[in-house]
């Protein structure tokens, strides 16, 4: 059996590898914007230098957009993966590596999984039928509020 903790570490490693590059790029973008603003204030700088500076921070902004999309994808994937387990990340380590038959953390991890399975079973059963359902527990049907009692003549548009 593959080590689930290694899978989680791999997924999180992607995010951890992207974050320093993303932070550096955002810092560079801020510096480029500030430098462009300074260039614009100088009267003796040729206009083409200003427009190249604008192009530089625009390109950096495009890279930031790409990295944001990548980070959103990676974080969304890891969140969905961790949601499927509905358990602390450490539970995998405890289940995969029991030290002995009386290992308390291993037994605790087993109990957590059993409780989660029971919780899901009860929730699934409640969706289909209720153990406490009886003939008198039917949901009341909502009624429409009574329409205003307005005489038919006043409903017509006024004649001109």
N, C-alpha and C positions, 0 to 999 in steps of 0.2 A: 504494500500500500504506500502511495506517495505521501510524503509528509505535508499535511495541509498548511503547517506554519511556514514551510518553504514557499508554498504558493503565495501566501499572503505577503511574505517578505519580498517576493519578486514583484508583486503588484505595487507594493508601497515603494520599492526601490525605484521604479519608474518615476513616480511622483517626486521622490526625494532627489533624483538626478536632475529633474527639470527645474525644480524650484530655485537653485542658486543661479542658473542661467537666466531664468525669468527675472529674478531680482536685479541681476546685473544689467539686463537689458532695460528694465524700467528706470534704473538710475541713470543709465546712458541717455535714455530718451529725455529725461528731465534736464540733464545737462545740455543736450542738443537744443531743446526749446529755449532754455535760458541764453545760450550762446547766440541763437538766431535773433532773439529779442535785443541783445546787446549790439549785434551787427546792424540791425535796423536803426538803432539810435545814432550810429556813427554816420556823419554826413559825407565823409571822404571815401567810404567803402563802395566799390562798384556794385550796381544792382544785381549783376549776375552771381556774385558771391553770396548775396542774401538769398537768392532763389535756390542756389545749390544747398545752402544750409536748411532751407525749408524742405527741400527734397530729402535730405538726410534724415531729419526727424520724422518726416512722413514715412519713409522706408522703415525706420525703427518702429514706428507705430503699427505698421503692417505686420512686422515680425511679432510684436507683442500680441496682436490679434490672433495670429496663427498659434502662438504658444498658449494663449488663453483657451483657445478651442481644444488644443491637445490636453491641457490640464483638466478642463471640464470633462472631457472624454475619460481620462484616466481616473479621476476622482469619482465620476459617476459609476464607472465599472467597478471600482473597488468598493464603493458604498453598496451597490447592488449585491456584490459577492458576499460582503459581510452581513447584509440584511438577510440573505438566504440562511445563514447559519443561526442568526438570532442568539448568538452566544458570545461570551468574551473570547478574544483571540487566544488567550492562554488555555482555554478548554481543550483545544486540539493537542497542544503539547502534553497536557495531563493525560489525555486518553491514549495517545500514541506511545507514551513512554511510562508505563506503570513500573514502579521499582520493585514492588513485591505484592503479594496477595492482600496484605493489610494496609496498602498504601492509602492513607487518608485523602490526599488530593485527588488521586485516581478515582476513589469511591465517590467523592464529592462531585467530580465531573460527571460520573455516570448518573448520579442522582439529578443533577441539573438537566441532563438530556432526557431522563425519564419524566421529570416534571414538565419539561417543554413539550414532549410528545403527548402527555396527558392533557396539558392546556390546549394544545391544538386539536386534539380529539374532541374535547368538550366543546370548544368553539365551533367545530365542524358540525357536531350533533345539534347544537343550538340553532345553527343556520337552517337545518332541515326541519326539525321538529323540536318542540320544547317538552321536557319531562313533566312540566307543570301545566300543560295545556288542558283546558277543560271547555265545555260548551259555553260557559259564561265569560270566557276571557277573550272573546272576539273583539277585534279593534273596532271602535266606532267609526262609521263612515262620516267624512266631513260633509257638512251641509253648506250650501251656498248662502251668503247673506241675502236677506230679502231685498228685492229691488225696491227702489223708492216708489212710493205711491204717488205718481204724477198723473193728473188727468191728461187724456190723449190730446186735447186741444192745446195745451201749453207745451207739448213736445214739438209741435210744428214750428217751423221758422216764421218769424214775424213777417207779416206782409208789408210791403212798402207802398 
